[in-house]
Amino acid sequence: MTQVVGVREFRAGLADFIASAEPVAVTRHGVTVGWFIPTPTDREAEIASLRSAAQALDELLTKHGVQPDEVVAEFKAARAGQA
């Protein structure tokens, strides 16, 4: 069964609703204004994917002779130029 909560209750319990697997109908003055449908995640798969991406980036930087400090310095310079 779908849980129905008011906006204030939803805001106050957001962390619990995110951790839940059940959809929630969010109401204002008794009228449904939206639905929250949590998306289950596989944290281990996400971490493995990030590690794989980091390894691929390291390999590309090494292959092209780029030092991570150079990338950081370029990023900071570009960011300072946008301010």
N, C-alpha and C positions, 0 to 999 in steps of 0.2 A: 504494500500500500504506500502511496506517495505521501510524504510528510508535507504539511502546509504550515508555513510560518510567516509572521509579519516581518516587515522590512527591518525593524529594530532588532528583533530576535535573530534574524538572518545575519545582520552585521555583527552582532555580539558573538555569535557562534560560528562565524565563517570558517575558522580552522577545523572545527569538528565536522562541518558540512563537506569541506574539501576532502577530509580523510574518509568520509563515508562512501559507500557505493550506491546509495539510494538517491534518486532525483528529489528535488525539493521545489514545491510551488511557493513562490514568494508573493505575499499579498500586501496591499495597502488599503486600509479601511475595508477589509473583507473582500476586495476585488483582486484577482490574480493579475499581477503586473509583469511576471516573468517566471522563468524556470531556471533552476540551477541543476545541471546534469554533470556530476563529477566524471572525470575521465581517468580510469585506472592506469597506473604507470608501472612499468617494470624498472625499478631503480637500478638493478644490476645491469640490465641491458643498456640503459642510458649511460652509466658509468663506463661500461666496456666500449660503447660507441665513442664517447669523448676521448678515452685513452687512445683508441685507434686513430681518431682524427689528429690528436696531438702528435702521435708517432709519425703520421704521414706528413704533417707540417714540419717536424724536425728533419725528416729525410729530405724534403724539398729545400729547406733552408740550407742544409749541408751540401746538397747537390749543386746549388747555385752560388755557394760561397757567401751566403748572407749570414751575418751575425745578428742574433736576437736584439742586442743592444742597439744596433743600427735601425732596426725596425721600430723600436720604442722611441728612439730619438726622432725619426721621421714623423711618427705619429704625433708626438708632442709638438713638433714644429708646425705641422699641418693644423693641429687643434688650436695652437696659439694664433695662427693666421686667421682663423675663423672668428675669433673673439672680437 
